[in-house]
Amino acid sequence: MVSAAEQLVANLNFAAFAKADELKKRILFTLGALLIYRLGTYIPIPGINPEALADVFRQQQSGILGMFNMLSGGAIGRMAIFALNIMPYISASIIIQLLTTVSPHLEALKKEGEQGRRQINQYTRYGTVILAALQGYGIAVGLEGAGNIVTDPGWFFRITTVITLVGGTVFLMWLGEQITARGVGNGISLIIFAGIIAELPSALVGTLELGRQGALSTVLIISLFVMAVIVVAVIVFMERAQRRLLVQYPKRQVGNRMFQGDASHLPLKLNTAGVIPPIFASSLLLLPITVANFSAGGPDWLTTTTAMLGRGQPLHILIYIALIVFFAFFYTAVVFNPKDTAENLKKYGGFLPGIRPGERTAEYIDYVLTRITAVGALYLAAVCVLPELLISYWGVPFYFGGTSLLIVVSVTMDTVAQVQSHLLAHQYEGLIKRTRLRGARRR
């Protein structure tokens, strides 16, 4: 016998999209919000000489600034009002989540459910404003010390720059929350996704132009495209990979009838943290540049350290790998609690064969999760770092890097999954309505 749910999944196709009015509204809202974001990346902050800015950025885009320009959709290169993007929000989220492990107050809020989550989100917003103000001031000071970029240096320029950049970050934070609530997909991830996709055509044209000029050989360009296809295939495979733990449910008696015990699976994703670790790692790597901008013309060791964090430099690679591995384990621990899972299994009578329910089950789940997370962390580090090691020595645009491909593929898969879930829910609603209508006719 085929269940109703299996029939719905089998018949699920995008022909039902025309009838899913709620889904169409969500998709249109998401596209409209992303369009507003893209328009904001072309509005420059006041007091900037665009020609001088383009010349300076052209000389430094091969470093770590190229990565953040990619994540901001080109807003840094144009020094737009959205130049900070949502990186301060991500940094604030990291800090708050770290504090929940050491602060009894935040840990208690985390356990209070929806009300506690709202309070933690409010703290994250406050932290976003503070970090955006600090980074905005660092950018203002850095621009003043970078030649003739600023037409009228001084405190008025610094204040207006800080206000503009903070306002842009807060607006994007709000826009991302609106996309998550009223659109399709995770708003913050989609904003970064839109920035990468929007700059991808110009990167492709730039690569082909380098080939036409003879700077890159045809074999090398083809190899890069083949490498990108292979990386995409690896990402899709690894993001779908799971370790399924068999869960048994005992026989139960209802009245005079005895029901056979059921069996199901507890799926543990190989990469539970998703695209969060590379985004968090990239966000934290922005902090040294902010400090260097604060200390424009400062000590030589700070300038040397900042230079060592350039793309392809050993220090940058080591720190990037360490941060990715750390956040892969940290975020997995935040979103998945083996003790809660074990308690829920015990509560509903489920157990893992050969494992005693309760604490022993939690220990076993934690053991398995730690092992597969180690594999997932190595996969993330390899996908994000290995292509950059090759590309950094060939001068190819940053958009072919593993980080950008990981973000694009992962966000696309998550968004498509949400669209399919909305379509499936719409089919369920239609089935329920038809069932009620048939029942009313019989009466």
N, C-alpha and C positions, 0 to 999 in steps of 0.2 A: 504494500500500500504506500502511495506517495502522499505525504502530508500536504496540507494547504500551503504551508510556508514554502515547501520545496517547489510546488507548482508556481507560486508567485515568483520565486527566484528564477525558475526556468523560463518564465514568460516575461521577465524583466528586460525591457529594451527601451531605447530612447524615443520610440513612437509614443510611449505614454507621457513623454515630456510635454507634448502639446496640451494635455489635459491637466497637468500639474501647475495650476496657477500660482500657488504659494511658492513653489520652487522657482518659477520664472521671475517672480518679484524679488526673491532673494538673490538670484544671479544678477539681475539688472541693478539692484542696490549695490552689490559687490563691485560690478564693473564701473558704476558711477563713482563710487568712493575711490577706487584705484585711479580713475581719470583725474579726480581732484588732486590726488597725491602727485601724479605725474605733472600736472600744471604747476604745482608748488615748487617742483625741482627746477623750474626755469625762471623763478622770480628771485632776482639777486637781492642780497641785503644792501642797504643804502651805504654810500660812501666808498664803493669799490670801483677800481679801474679794471674793466674786464680784459683789456689787451695785456696789461701787465700781469694780471692774475693767470691768464692763459700761458704766458711765457714761463712764469715761475713753476706752474704746475706741470708743464710739459717736461721740465728738467727733473722733477721729483716723482713723477707718477710711476716710475719703475719700482719704487720702494713700497713700504707698507701702506702709504696713502692710496696706492692704486687699488688695494683690496677694499678699503673703506669707501672709496669712490664707487666701486662696483656695488657694494652693499647699499649705498645711498642712491643708486640710480643715476650717478653722474652729478649729484647735487653739490658734492665737495669741489669738483672741478669747476663748477659755475659759481660756487660760494652762494648757494641759494638759501632761502629761508628754512628749507628742510635739510640743511647740510649735516646736522647731527643725526638726522633720521630718528629711529627709535632706539639707538644704541644706549643712551642714558637710561631708558626704561628697562632694557635688558640688564644693564649693570646694576640698577637698583633692585631688580628681581633677584639677581644673584646674591646680593648683600643680604636682603631680607630672608631668603631661603637659608642662607648660611646661619643667620642669627636665630632662626627657629630651632636650630639644633643646640644652641647654647643659652638662649633666653627662655626662662620658665614662662614668662608672660606670653611671648609669641607662640611657644609650644602649646600653651593652654588655648590660645585663640585658634590655633590650627585644628584642635580637637572639638571645637564648638560648632562645626558644621558651616552652614551657609553664612550665618552672622559673623563668625570668626573669619571666614574667608574674605568677606567684604571689608572688615577692619584691616586685615593684612594687605589687601589691595590698596586701601587708602594710604597706609604707610609707604607702600611701593610708589604711589603717585608723589607723595611728599619727597621721597628720596630721588625720584626722577627730576623734579624741579631743581633740587640742590645740585645734583650732578650735572644737569644741563647748564646751569648757571656757571659752574666752575669750568666746564669744558668750553662754554661760549666765551668766557673771559680769556681762557688760554688761547683760543683761536684768534680773538681780537688782538691780543698782544703779539701773537705770532705773525699776523698779517701786517701789523705796523712795522715789524722788524724785518720784513721780507722784501724790501725795496720800495718801489713806488706804487704798490697795490692800493694803499689807502690814500684817498685824495685829501683828506683833512684829519690827520692823526690827532688823538687826544682823548680825554675822558668822555666827551660827548659821543665819539665813535664807539668807544668801548661799551658804554651804557646801552646805546641803541642796538649794537650787535648782540649783546647778551639778551636784551629783551626780545629781539627778533628771533634768535635761535631757540630760546626757551619757549617762546610762544609756538614756534613751528613744531618742536618736539612734543609739547603738551597736546597740540592739535592732532598730531599723528597718533599719539597714545589714545586719545579719545576716538579717533577714526578707526583704529584697529579694534577697539572694544565694540564699536558699532557694527563693524563687519562680522565679528564673531557672534554677536547677538542677533543681528538682523540679516546677515548675508550667508554666504557659504564658505566654510573653511575657517582656519585660524587667522584672524585679522593681522596680527603682527608678522606672521610668516608670509602671508600674502603680500604685504607691503614690501618686504625684502625681495620676494619673488618677482613682483612687478618691476622693481628697479633693475634687477639682473636681466630680465627678458627684454626690457625696453632698450638697454644698452647693447644687447647681443648683436643686432644687425650691424651696427657701426663697427663692432669688434670683428665680425666676419669680413666686412668690406676692408678694414684695415689690414687683416691678415692676407687677403687676396692681393691687396695693393703692394704689400711687402714682397709677395711672390712675383708680381709683375715687375717690380723694380730690381729683382734679383737678390734682395736681402735674405729671402728664404727660398730654399729649393722646392721644386714641385713634390719631390719625394717626401720632404719633411712636412709639408702642408698636408699631404694625404695621410701620412703617419699620424699627425695630430688629430685629424678627423676620425681615423680608425681607433685611436686611443680613446677619444671622447665616447665613441659608440661602445667600446668595451667597458669603460667606466660606468656608463649608464646601465648596461646589462648587469654588471656586478652589483650596482646599487639596488636595482629592482629585485634581484635574487636575494640579496642579504636583508633588504627591508621586509620581505615576505617570509623570511626564514623564522621558524618557531621550534621550540622544544615543547612537546606535548606530554604532560604527565597524566597517566591514567588515573581516573577517580572512580571509585566504586561506591555504590549506594546499597545498603543491605535490603533484604526482603522486608516487606511491610504488609501488615494485615489490616484491612479495612472491612469491618463487619465480619462476615463469614468468608470473605474472599482474600486470598493470599496473592500479592503482587510480586512479580520477580524483581530482584534488584537491578537497577539501571547502572549503566556505565557511561561516563563522559570523559572529557579531556580538559585539563587546565593548561591553556596555551601560554607559554612564556616566550615573548619575542626576543630574538637575538639582539636586536637594537631597540631596547625599550625607550631609550632617551630620544630617539629620532634625530632630528636635525639640530636639536638644542645645543649639544656640546660644541660643535664648531662655531655656532653663532655666539655663544657665551665666550669662547676662547678669543674670537676675533674682537669682541667688544672690550675685553680686558686688555688686549694688546694696544688699544687706543690710548690707554692711560699714560704710558711713558711719553707719547708725543704731546699730550696735554701738559704734562709737567715740563717738558722741554720748552714748550711755547711760553709757559709762565716765566721761565728763566732764560728768555732770549738774550743772547750775549753772555750767558752764564759760564760756569766752569767747563773746562774741556772734557772732563770725564762724562758729563751728562750728554754733551754733543756726541761723543764717541759711542756711548751706550745706545743712544737713539739711532745712530748710523748702523750699529750692529743688529738692530731689530728690523733692518730692511729685508724685503722679500728675498728668499734664497740664502740668507745669512745663517750660519750654524746656530747662533743664539736664538734667532727667531724660530727656526725649525724645532729646536729642543723645547723651548717654552710652549710653542703651539701644540706639540705632541703631548707634553705633560698636562696642559690645560684640557685638551680633548679627553684624555684618559680619565682625568680627575672628574670632569663634569659628566662623563658617561656613567661612572659609578654613583656620583652624587645625585644626579637627576633620577636615575633608576631607583635609588633608595627613597627619594621624595615621592615618586608617583606609585611605587609598589611596595607594600608592607607585607612581608611573609607572615608575620604574626596575625594580622587581621585576616588574611586569606585562610590561614589554618583554623582560626576560630570560626569563620563562616562555614568552612567545610564541616567542622565538628558540630556546629549548630544544626545543620541540615542533614546530619547523618552520613556525610561523605567521608571517605578515607582513601589514602594512597595504599595500594597493596604492599604489605610487608613493612609499613611504617605506622607506628602508633600515633593515633590522633592527638592533636594539641601541640605541645612544645616540640616533640620529635618531628612532627610534620613541618612545623615552621622552620626548624633547623635544616631539614632536607631541602625544602623549597629555596631557602637562602643559599644553600650550598650549590644547588643547580643554577640558580640565578646568577651567582657570583661567577661561575665558570663560563656561562654563555655571555655574560656582560663583558668579561675579559676578551672574548673573541670579538664581540661587537665593538669594543673600544679600539682594538687593533685594526679592525676593518675601517672604522671612521678615520683613524690616524693615517692609514695607508692611502685611502681614497683622497683625503684632503692634502696630504703632504707629498706623496710620491710624484703626482703630476706637476706640482709646483717646483720640485727639484729639477725636473727636466725643462719646464717652460721658462724658469727664471734665467737660464743660460742661453735661451734662443730669442728672447725679446718678443715673444708672442703675446697678444692681449690677454689680460688676466681672466677673461670670461671663460676660457677653456680649462680653467683650474678645477681641481676636484671639489673644492668647497662650493663653488657656484653650481656645478653639476649636481652635487648632493642636495643642495637647497631646492633647485628647480625640480628634480625628479621626486624628492620626498614630498614637497608641497603639492605637486601635481597628483601624486598617488593619494594623498590624504583628502584633497578636494574632490577628486573623482569618487572616492569612497563615500564621502558625505552626500554627494549628488545622488549616488545609487541608493543610499539609505533613505533620502527624501522621496525618491521615486518608489521605493519599496513601501514606505509608510503610506504614500498616496494610494498604492494598489490595495493595501490593507483597508484603508478608509472606504475605497470603492466597493470592496468585497463585503464589508460590514453593512454599508448602505443597501446593497442589493439583497443581502440576507434579510434585513429588516423589512424591505419593500415586499419581498416574497411572503414573509410572515404576515404582513398586514393584508395582503390580497387573499391569503387563505382564510383569514378571519371574516 
